[in-house]
Amino acid sequence: MDYVSALVPPVVMAALFIGVIRVIVKTQGGANKTKEDAAVDAAYARVEGTQPSPRTDG
């Protein structure tokens, strides 16, 4: 019975990992894709707006 107690934790972790991956794959795209893309674009614009422009004078 020691082999059963040794195999249970990896099997449970594998099942949970598969569940997490399935949730991630299911939530990609769909109705929320446009909202998520807009949020990322806004974050990029905010970061680009706060960085100083590089100096070109020698």
URDARA-V97652 format. One record per backbone hydrogen bond with DSSP energy under -0.5 kcal/mol. NH is the residue of the N-H (numbers start at 1). CO is the residue of the C=O. E is the energy in kcal/mol with one decimal. If there is no record, write none. Layout:
nh->(NH:NH)
co->(CO:CO)
e->(E:E)
This chain:
nh->(5:6:7:8:9:11:12:13:14:15:16:17:18:19:20:21:22:23:24:25:26:27:28:28:32:33:36:37:38:39:40:41:42:43:44:45:46:47:48:49:50:51)
co->(1:2:3:4:5:7:8:9:10:11:12:13:14:15:16:17:18:19:20:21:22:23:24:25:29:30:32:33:34:35:36:37:38:39:40:41:42:43:44:45:46:47)
e->(-1.6:-1.6:-1.5:-1.7:-0.6:-1.9:-2.6:-2.6:-2.3:-2.2:-2.3:-2.4:-2.4:-2.1:-2.3:-2.4:-2.3:-2.0:-2.4:-2.5:-2.4:-1.8:-0.6:-0.8:-0.6:-0.9:-2.8:-2.7:-2.2:-2.0:-2.2:-2.6:-2.3:-2.0:-2.5:-2.4:-2.3:-2.3:-2.8:-2.0:-1.1:-1.0)
